[in-house]
Amino acid sequence: MIPLVGSRCVYDPEVLMVMVNAFNRACDFLPAQFKNSDRMRKKLALHIIHQVDDGECDPARLADSAILSVLQ
């Protein structure tokens, strides 16, 4: 990961695949009323990005923590 300006980063392809996998898993577990909510999807994505930046790399843990964070 190469830090750029501020908190923006460039992620290598393997990390991107983990993030995509986690995001798709989290979206699958969203309650029906939130499945098409851009706001909820953005919150999931941002949570996953922050967790990856903090060192988490397991897609299941990323997805679980993202779902828990948006449903609280």
N, C-alpha and C positions, 0 to 999 in steps of 0.2 A: 504494500500500500504506500503510495507516494503522496504526502500531504501537499495540497495546493493552497490557495488563498483561504484563510479562515478555517472553517470546519469541513470544507469540501475535500474529497479524496478521490484518488483513482484506485479502483479495485481490480485485482487480477482476475482472470476468467474463472478460476476455481472458486474464489470468494463470491463472485457474482452468481455463480450457479447455486451456491449455498443460500444466498439471499433470495434468489428467485424461488427455490424450492420451499424455503421457509414462508415466503409471502403467499405462495399458492396454497400451502397447507393451512395457513392462518385464514385465508379467504374462504376455504372450504368449510371451516368451522364457524364462520360468522352466522349469527342467527338470520333467518330468512329476511326479516325486515331491514337488515343492514347490508345484504349481499350486493346491492347495486349502489350503495352510498359511496360517492367519491371521497367524502370527508372521512369515513371509516377506513377506506382503503389507504388513504394518505397517512392516517394515524398509524396503521399497521406498518406501512413502509418505513415511516420515520422511526418508529420504535425499533424495527429490525436493523436499520442503519446504525442507530445509536448503540445497540447491543453489539453489533459487529465491530464498531469502532472501539468498544470497550473490551474486545477480545473473544466474545462468544463466537463459536463456529459450528455448533451443532444445530442443524435445521429444525429438528423437533423441539429443542429447547427454545430456539428463537421464535418459532411459531407459537408455542405455548405461552411464552411470556408476552408476545404481542397481543394475543387474544385476551389474556388476563388484563393487560394494560388498558385496552379499549373498552372492555366491558365493566370496568369498575366505576 
